[in-house]
């Protein structure tokens, strides 16, 4: 493990009792660990505090705003943002150590390759790897977007690339994974509706098909065997469900409008 690095590790949680200790331990090199919890009903908060993390309670406001809150209350300007089901590998830790060993990092932010675990297998292709994302950045030059789902880091400056993988334990339980996809597609549909996007029947067919072909064929997801097929297929179905839920929101709005007209 590298020496203590001048950065704050940020984790948002809710009912992450089984994950949070290993997540925090994987980044024990961080000078500070901040956990932003949104009402866990299990022992997440107690476990995080026992691991030495500073825990703050905050009502859920969406992925982007929740993570940005953690960034803003951190002690250090440089932050490393993780999800509770993610782990920093030793190689990634050494890469971070090398960045800070030279003094102030040269870039405004750094992206990592996230490797997803699905059905007991570490995916090496398709949508599961390399899932490159910015997770380490200088908050003076970067911030999380305000998106409630599929949030990203907006960076003003150069983005570097770190060696080593960020491990994502995304689906050891297929039930939890599908439940997560169900929550995400609901949030996506709600966001699209609020932005004025409306559904179209062709999109229900084309969007899932394009996503499946891109990840299973073009990005070689088929090389990951049954796990690769299942991961690509569920991803395609999620695209389908997003459009179905958007159509349902439109239908419900139309029904309410018609009822209001009848009651006038």
Secondary structure, DSSP 8 states (H G I E B T S, - for coil): ----EEEEEEEEESS-TTTHHHHHHHTTTEEEEEEEES--SSSHHHHHHHTT-EEEE-----HHHHHHHHHHH-SSSEEEEEETTEEE-HHHHHHHHHHHHTSS-SSSEEEEEEEEEETTEE--SGGGSSEEEEEEEETTTEEE---SSS--EEESS-EEEEEEEEEEEEESSHHHHHHHHHHHHHHHHHHHHHTT----HHHHHHHHHHHHIIIIIIT-GGGGHHHHHHHHHHHHHHHHHHHHHHHHHHHHHHHHHHHHHHH-
